[in-house]
Amino acid sequence: MADPIGLSVKLPFGSPEEFLQKYGVNLTRGGIYLRAKSLKAPGTKIVLDLRLSNGDRLLHAQAEVAWVTGASGTGVTGMGIKFLQPDEASQRFLDSVAATLPHAKSDEPPLPANVGPAEKNPAAVAPVVPASQVEKPLPSQEKGRVVVQSAAPTIAAPAFEAPTEPPKRDGPIIGIDLGTTNSCAAFVKGGKPQVLKSREGYHTVPSILALNARGKLVVGHPAKGQLLTNPRLTVYGAKRLVGRAFESPVVQEIKDRFAYEICPGPEGDAAVRLGDRVYTLQQISALILREVRELAQLQLATPVSRAVITVPAYYNDNQRQAVREAGRLAGLHVERIVNEPTAAALAFGYGRKLSKRILIYDLGGGTFDASVLELNDTIYEVVSTGGDTFLGGLDFDNAIVAYLFEQFTAKTGLKFQGDRVAMQRVLDAAERAKCALSERTEARVHVPFLTMVDGKPLDLDVTLTRTALYDLTRELVARTIKVCGEVLAARNLKASDIDEVILVGGQSRFPLVHEQIEAFFGKKPAHNVHPDEAVALGAALLANSLSNADGIVLIDVLPMTIGVGLPGGRFKPVIPRNTTLPTKRSHVHHTTRDDQPELELTVFQGEGNGALDNEYLGTVKLTGLPKGPKGSVHVELSFEVTSECLLNLTAREETTGREVKVTLTTKDTPATVRQKLGDAAAAPGAPPAPASTKVSAAKLAPVPGPAAAAPPAEAKPKKGFLGWLKGLFGG
Ligand code: AMP
């Protein structure tokens, strides 16, 4: 048998993480794909030596050419090289890659997209020459012959195809929990709600969209598989961005923490650039909803064009509107937008004729909220709500990561200095250990080949006990209990006034949550609601009740105050937070100049004293005002919020009754709004105006219940290391 050929490749990457991030798609546990100008015949034995740009060895293995591409003249010339015997360090590296990258579990070398078919018996390839007769390619010599290619610079992305017709309003209505991390759909069959399975058989679909190397948009599990290898083209956490202006403080604060590119969309909203195209967040959410819709159609074996979609209780009007639009773009008529805690309450109480006061404790991946509801047979009334939009499972993971790095430093004397991919691997391991510790009392956190020191790989290997995890996260759980206390206090309720505590959200499985809840409420949480599925099941029940008119009544409250900006940047509340819906309030404005032809008002939602401390909903323009001396024209602007939290604006000029045209735009940026508020001193004013014009139904976020302590308004993202992590991945 011929001696193996030495193939030594110097990679253009400085660290294993960079290699994985940029080249990981071409690597599996079983092999690697390398582009090469001169090919070796399949079956050729190779001693493969991959080195980083600084000369450190990354992988050393006895290997064999399994197949080649491009030998027959079409496609890219390259070789699929199968590892036969990696050395010990390389094997550990490959095992860790397989544990982190879903595609890398294969024992065969991967065949990348667009390189052509794998050829096992190519007609023309270089003859096999024994290594002893060939000069071994040195890194420098090999340069130019073996080409290690990073992800394609710009992939042509497909255009988003919007439906040409409005969705039909017939057929089944499904319930959809459009989550930050995962989405879940459910449908009521034979009176029982059931969750619809993903194509892969899971009960949830990752809320992730990716542009793959073939220029195709993929959603769910296949997209999640790309998160680590090509984070630049993988969109996650869209729920945090949808319905927000690009210039909004929250987007500006968090945009650099996402690996994908967030840019301004056509309407000034935050949008995402994938390849050569920009997608709005509505389109991204629509693609996730479309996947959910398709799997529903597959399972129900009938077209599906109607849905009830859940949103967080604290979503403002813009965000709710955006979700409705996403539904439309997905070919779904959104029959109802419903708050997540209300849906969870339905899942708990439906058909049980309960008369109880319950608290929904929802601790998910990135957010926490607590809502008190009163259930009276078919009436579900939110009485108080509150939460922390920057407290969730990710904070628990971050606490573990900080601890792991402490241990790493204590053991090695080194400070961890890895990049995004290394950090993601540690986070993954921390999260796995956290979930395991909900069942067990001890878990090993092992991240092989975490970093290279003096050419040697270093592992992270720490055993975490449940007791240690309790100590690390006690304060986080205590914060959730504090919010529960505040939500109760807002309605003068005591913990003992709550009949049942319902746990929702994956992180609520953590035993310390159960313990602290039991200590605070004096009772164990209810066990008959599935934390991951309750929201979708509740949405399905509501969907079913819409078809059957079975009398379910949901009473929500406005989650955040709505008001207008005043000259000097002050905020004048018009409808206070926690007002029971539906509701209508009016606000009268006067002209401030003679013959003023129009009046402009900025509308905000939030609890801040300054207008710009709140979320900007849009600018209302009242035009066609009647002429008259300043102060003589009075326009009454009415804010009407429906039980579904739709905001309707109408304007009426009091003296003449003439029509005033009302338009609500959201194209202003904080800078232009600031300018307007500054100028506004000169503003109000103008001519007669009249009659009422209905403004397009901007929907206003209906949000649950009165009360609560921590304003549900979006808090400012946290700063510092943990804040960075959280912003990067969080909730
Ligand atoms: P959700 O947003 O509801 O899907 O919740 C996701 C969060 O729940 C993530 O932070 C998960 O790590 C966490 N989680 C899921 N299962 C468990 C578990 N068994 N124990 C602790 N946390 C969990």
Boltz pocket constraint, residues with backbone or C-beta under 6 A from the ligand:
constraints:
  - pocket:
      binder: B
      contacts: [[A, 179], [A, 180], [A, 181], [A, 182], [A, 363], [A, 364], [A, 365], [A, 366], [A, 392], [A, 393], [A, 394], [A, 431], [A, 434], [A, 435], [A, 436], [A, 438], [A, 504], [A, 505], [A, 506], [A, 507], [A, 508], [A, 509], [A, 510], [A, 531], [A, 532]]
      max_distance: 6.0
